[in-house]
Amino acid sequence: MSFDEEWSAARAAAGSNAAMWLNQAPAPGGGGADLALNQDQIGAIGSEAYELHTRLQTGGKHAATATTEAAGALTREGFASGAALLKANTVWEGQVKTLVAACATISNGLNYSLSSHAKDEQQLHADFTASAIDTYLT
């Protein structure tokens, strides 16, 4: 099967299975809403990401000085493993920086999502309350 055929089949399958019901509207044939935001759970995940970010900033570097010193000592003694250890430490530091940045991105993104959702909810409530449609919804 060619890529184009496979892609067309995947799009068709996804299109026939797509459904989203907002505001707890019942889905045809049963089922309920599939869009929910649990602020407590999202807040907890964001807090964990921030805590991991904080711990990684210090914990990921705790062996840097000793490793650099050991690599220097090995190199001075003529061991090729000194350069390899230094390279391993450099790669490790890069990976830690990447992970710290990812944790910050997750934490900040979730905090923004919670804040944005709360503002959107307030605006929708204000819009519905101010409109005439409010009399039909109660």
MODELLER restraints for C-alpha pairs under 7 A, 6 or more apart:
rsr = mdl.restraints
at = mdl.atoms
rsr.add(forms.Gaussian(group=physical.xy_distance, feature=features.Distance(at['CA:20:A'], at['CA:34:A']), mean=6.20, stdev=0.5))
rsr.add(forms.Gaussian(group=physical.xy_distance, feature=features.Distance(at['CA:21:A'], at['CA:27:A']), mean=6.65, stdev=0.5))
rsr.add(forms.Gaussian(group=physical.xy_distance, feature=features.Distance(at['CA:21:A'], at['CA:33:A']), mean=5.11, stdev=0.5))
rsr.add(forms.Gaussian(group=physical.xy_distance, feature=features.Distance(at['CA:21:A'], at['CA:34:A']), mean=6.26, stdev=0.5))
rsr.add(forms.Gaussian(group=physical.xy_distance, feature=features.Distance(at['CA:22:A'], at['CA:33:A']), mean=6.21, stdev=0.5))
rsr.add(forms.Gaussian(group=physical.xy_distance, feature=features.Distance(at['CA:22:A'], at['CA:35:A']), mean=6.51, stdev=0.5))
rsr.add(forms.Gaussian(group=physical.xy_distance, feature=features.Distance(at['CA:24:A'], at['CA:32:A']), mean=6.37, stdev=0.5))
rsr.add(forms.Gaussian(group=physical.xy_distance, feature=features.Distance(at['CA:24:A'], at['CA:33:A']), mean=4.77, stdev=0.5))
rsr.add(forms.Gaussian(group=physical.xy_distance, feature=features.Distance(at['CA:25:A'], at['CA:32:A']), mean=6.78, stdev=0.5))
rsr.add(forms.Gaussian(group=physical.xy_distance, feature=features.Distance(at['CA:25:A'], at['CA:33:A']), mean=6.28, stdev=0.5))
rsr.add(forms.Gaussian(group=physical.xy_distance, feature=features.Distance(at['CA:26:A'], at['CA:32:A']), mean=5.00, stdev=0.5))
rsr.add(forms.Gaussian(group=physical.xy_distance, feature=features.Distance(at['CA:26:A'], at['CA:33:A']), mean=6.62, stdev=0.5))
rsr.add(forms.Gaussian(group=physical.xy_distance, feature=features.Distance(at['CA:39:A'], at['CA:114:A']), mean=6.69, stdev=0.5))
rsr.add(forms.Gaussian(group=physical.xy_distance, feature=features.Distance(at['CA:42:A'], at['CA:110:A']), mean=6.67, stdev=0.5))
rsr.add(forms.Gaussian(group=physical.xy_distance, feature=features.Distance(at['CA:46:A'], at['CA:106:A']), mean=6.78, stdev=0.5))
rsr.add(forms.Gaussian(group=physical.xy_distance, feature=features.Distance(at['CA:46:A'], at['CA:107:A']), mean=4.44, stdev=0.5))
rsr.add(forms.Gaussian(group=physical.xy_distance, feature=features.Distance(at['CA:46:A'], at['CA:110:A']), mean=5.75, stdev=0.5))
rsr.add(forms.Gaussian(group=physical.xy_distance, feature=features.Distance(at['CA:46:A'], at['CA:111:A']), mean=6.69, stdev=0.5))
rsr.add(forms.Gaussian(group=physical.xy_distance, feature=features.Distance(at['CA:47:A'], at['CA:107:A']), mean=6.85, stdev=0.5))
rsr.add(forms.Gaussian(group=physical.xy_distance, feature=features.Distance(at['CA:49:A'], at['CA:103:A']), mean=5.22, stdev=0.5))
rsr.add(forms.Gaussian(group=physical.xy_distance, feature=features.Distance(at['CA:49:A'], at['CA:106:A']), mean=6.53, stdev=0.5))
rsr.add(forms.Gaussian(group=physical.xy_distance, feature=features.Distance(at['CA:49:A'], at['CA:107:A']), mean=5.36, stdev=0.5))
rsr.add(forms.Gaussian(group=physical.xy_distance, feature=features.Distance(at['CA:50:A'], at['CA:103:A']), mean=6.50, stdev=0.5))
rsr.add(forms.Gaussian(group=physical.xy_distance, feature=features.Distance(at['CA:50:A'], at['CA:104:A']), mean=6.43, stdev=0.5))
rsr.add(forms.Gaussian(group=physical.xy_distance, feature=features.Distance(at['CA:50:A'], at['CA:107:A']), mean=5.60, stdev=0.5))
rsr.add(forms.Gaussian(group=physical.xy_distance, feature=features.Distance(at['CA:52:A'], at['CA:103:A']), mean=6.94, stdev=0.5))
rsr.add(forms.Gaussian(group=physical.xy_distance, feature=features.Distance(at['CA:53:A'], at['CA:100:A']), mean=5.17, stdev=0.5))
rsr.add(forms.Gaussian(group=physical.xy_distance, feature=features.Distance(at['CA:53:A'], at['CA:103:A']), mean=5.36, stdev=0.5))
rsr.add(forms.Gaussian(group=physical.xy_distance, feature=features.Distance(at['CA:53:A'], at['CA:104:A']), mean=6.26, stdev=0.5))
rsr.add(forms.Gaussian(group=physical.xy_distance, feature=features.Distance(at['CA:56:A'], at['CA:100:A']), mean=6.34, stdev=0.5))
rsr.add(forms.Gaussian(group=physical.xy_distance, feature=features.Distance(at['CA:57:A'], at['CA:100:A']), mean=6.67, stdev=0.5))
rsr.add(forms.Gaussian(group=physical.xy_distance, feature=features.Distance(at['CA:60:A'], at['CA:96:A']), mean=6.08, stdev=0.5))
rsr.add(forms.Gaussian(group=physical.xy_distance, feature=features.Distance(at['CA:67:A'], at['CA:89:A']), mean=6.99, stdev=0.5))
rsr.add(forms.Gaussian(group=physical.xy_distance, feature=features.Distance(at['CA:68:A'], at['CA:86:A']), mean=6.29, stdev=0.5))
rsr.add(forms.Gaussian(group=physical.xy_distance, feature=features.Distance(at['CA:71:A'], at['CA:82:A']), mean=4.15, stdev=0.5))
rsr.add(forms.Gaussian(group=physical.xy_distance, feature=features.Distance(at['CA:71:A'], at['CA:83:A']), mean=6.43, stdev=0.5))
rsr.add(forms.Gaussian(group=physical.xy_distance, feature=features.Distance(at['CA:71:A'], at['CA:85:A']), mean=5.63, stdev=0.5))
rsr.add(forms.Gaussian(group=physical.xy_distance, feature=features.Distance(at['CA:71:A'], at['CA:86:A']), mean=5.55, stdev=0.5))
rsr.add(forms.Gaussian(group=physical.xy_distance, feature=features.Distance(at['CA:72:A'], at['CA:82:A']), mean=6.28, stdev=0.5))
rsr.add(forms.Gaussian(group=physical.xy_distance, feature=features.Distance(at['CA:74:A'], at['CA:81:A']), mean=6.77, stdev=0.5))
rsr.add(forms.Gaussian(group=physical.xy_distance, feature=features.Distance(at['CA:74:A'], at['CA:82:A']), mean=4.61, stdev=0.5))
rsr.add(forms.Gaussian(group=physical.xy_distance, feature=features.Distance(at['CA:75:A'], at['CA:82:A']), mean=4.60, stdev=0.5))
rsr.add(forms.Gaussian(group=physical.xy_distance, feature=features.Distance(at['CA:75:A'], at['CA:83:A']), mean=6.51, stdev=0.5))
rsr.add(forms.Gaussian(group=physical.xy_distance, feature=features.Distance(at['CA:128:A'], at['CA:134:A']), mean=5.64, stdev=0.5))
